[in-house]
Amino acid sequence: MLVSEENESVIEVDTVHSGKYIVTFDPLDGSSNIDCLVSIGSIWGIFKKPDDAVYPFDPKIALQKGTNMVSAGYALYGSATMM
C-alpha cells in the first residue's frame, strides 16, 4: 500500500506484487516554496503491514504509531542536494 499527500485515496498494489510494507510519502514537501528559491524535498516513512491484514486492505492499516516505523527519510533539494 502506498499513501501520499498528493492522492485522496491509498494506492493499493495488487496481491501478486504486494510486499510486507506500507510506504507513506510526500514527493515534493514544501512545493509552495519553489517560487521563492527555498529548498524543497521528499519525505517518506515505511511501516510493516500487519500480519493479519487481508486484501483488499482497509486504508486504516496505514494509520500506525510512529514507534512502528521501520524507516524514514528526507531528501532536500535546492542549490545543494542532501540526503
C-alpha positions in Angstrom: 0.0 0.0 0.0 1.3 3.5 -0.9 0.0 6.6 0.8 0.7 10.1 -0.5 -0.4 13.5 0.5 -0.9 14.1 -3.3 -3.7 11.4 -3.6 -7.1 11.4 -1.9 -7.1 7.6 -1.5 -4.5 5.0 -0.9 -2.7 3.3 -3.8 -3.2 -0.5 -3.5 -0.7 -2.8 -5.0 -2.2 -6.0 -6.4 -1.7 -9.2 -4.4 0.8 -10.6 -6.9 3.2 -7.6 -6.5 2.4 -6.6 -2.9 5.0 -6.8 -0.2 5.0 -6.6 3.5 5.4 -2.9 3.9 3.3 0.3 3.7 5.1 3.3 2.3 3.9 6.8 3.1 5.4 9.8 1.2 5.2 13.3 0.1 7.1 13.6 -3.2 7.6 17.4 -3.1 7.3 18.6 0.5 7.4 22.4 0.6 6.5 22.7 -3.1 4.8 26.1 -2.4 8.3 27.4 -1.8 9.5 26.7 -5.3 8.9 30.3 -6.4 11.0 31.7 -3.5 14.0 29.6 -4.4 13.8 27.9 -0.9 14.8 24.3 -0.6 12.2 21.7 -1.1 12.4 17.9 -0.5 10.8 14.5 -0.4 9.8 12.8 2.8 8.9 9.1 3.4 8.1 6.7 6.1 7.9 2.9 5.9 5.7 0.7 8.2 5.4 -3.1 8.3 2.0 -4.3 7.1 0.1 -6.0 10.0 0.3 -9.8 9.8 -3.5 -10.2 9.9 -4.1 -7.7 7.0 -6.2 -9.2 4.2 -6.7 -8.0 0.7 -8.4 -5.7 -0.2 -6.7 -3.7 2.6 -8.5 -1.4 4.9 -6.8 2.0 4.4 -6.8 2.5 8.2 -3.9 0.0 8.5 -1.7 2.8 7.2 -2.5 4.8 10.4 0.1 3.5 12.8 2.1 4.9 15.7 5.4 6.4 14.9 7.1 3.8 17.0 6.0 1.2 14.4 8.0 2.9 11.7 10.7 0.8 10.1 12.4 3.5 8.2 12.0 7.2 7.4 13.9 9.8 5.4 14.0 13.2 3.9 15.9 14.3 0.8 16.5 18.0 0.5 16.7 19.7 -3.0 17.9 23.1 -3.7 21.2 24.6 -4.8 22.7 21.6 -3.0 21.1 18.2 -2.6 21.4 16.3 0.7 20.1 13.0 2.0 
